Amino acid sequence: MASSIANITIDCADPEVLAEFWAAALGYVKQSAPEAGGDCTAVANPCGRRPRLLFRKVSELKVVKNRVHLDLAAENMDAEVDRLVARGARKLRTCHEQVRTWTMMTDPEGNEFCILG
């Protein structure tokens, strides 16, 4: 039997701030995460589909590029980039490769993610 993804865990300095950002970015709802122990907050699809994002407080700061990041699909890439920048994201650059365009961004704590065009 194969495993399935329950959570994608993101280490951060302020779980509440990142949970608010990602809930707004994805249309998810905030949840408590007592089963994760410690200082954690989660956001989940309101329909209950997995995986959810789990934000765990850590004392270390982010110092290098993420090894894993989220790619978000958007109907209007430019409008979505503007919406997320208004919520605290930072635009790094827009990339063009043959038939695909995407914008590389960071969330309020500097975690990379992309908006696909």
Buried (B, 14 or more C-beta within 10 A) or exposed (E): EEEEEEBEBBBBBBBEBBBBBBBBBBEBEBBEBEEBEEBBBBBBBEEEEEEBBBBBBBEEEBEEEEEEBBEBEBEEBEEBBEBBEEBBBEBEEBEEEEEEEBBBBBBBBBBBBBBEB
